[in-house]
Amino acid sequence: MLDNEKKQVLENALLAEKENLCYTTSGNFSMINRDSNLVAITPTGKDRTQLSYSDILVIDLDGNILEGPQGFVPSSEKNIHLSIYKARKDIIAVAHTHSPYACVFAALGKEIKPVLFEANRFDFRCPISPYRQPGSQELADSIVETLGEHGVATIMETHGALTASRKSMKDALIKAIYLEDVARTYYRMGCLVGLDNVETMSLEEYDRMMIACGKKEY
């Protein structure tokens, strides 16, 4: 069941660790099949380097386990993934990472400004989702509200980063990689001039550029 989605989830979860976006059992990844509305999601508390694709769980939108090894349970943040899929029919994959520079801004409770054009990968927007208890439905609701109708990236206050994709699991991971790249540059700029003194173009100007080059996703 959902073999293709399970393979994509595991492949990109492993790549996320290779790219230092998360470590050992941290972070979680999922992909939905919109024909069946079933979700392939990483299990909680398992070393992903020791997993095979058959260890990726299949759940429904109510969180019920439909397929997976005995004793395995879905990520403790499954509410985030399921709530996004319910609220945003355009999204098919979600990556939650704990990448180092993005986590600096999560700890500070600050959005990541689009200081590089590479921020186009996540539509130049990475606002803060206000803190709620990890694993709670309140946290999931906070993220859904912050993403709104079109957002694909957010910083979870004191927690980590989240990216979502309309295209593929790989695209969700690529967004996370570019988010970390922009966060790293923004951090270094802040070290030189102070975060409050970092300047960037307006989001409206970025949007005009994206429309002009045919890269705007919505």
Disulfide bonds with the S-S distance in Angstrom:
none
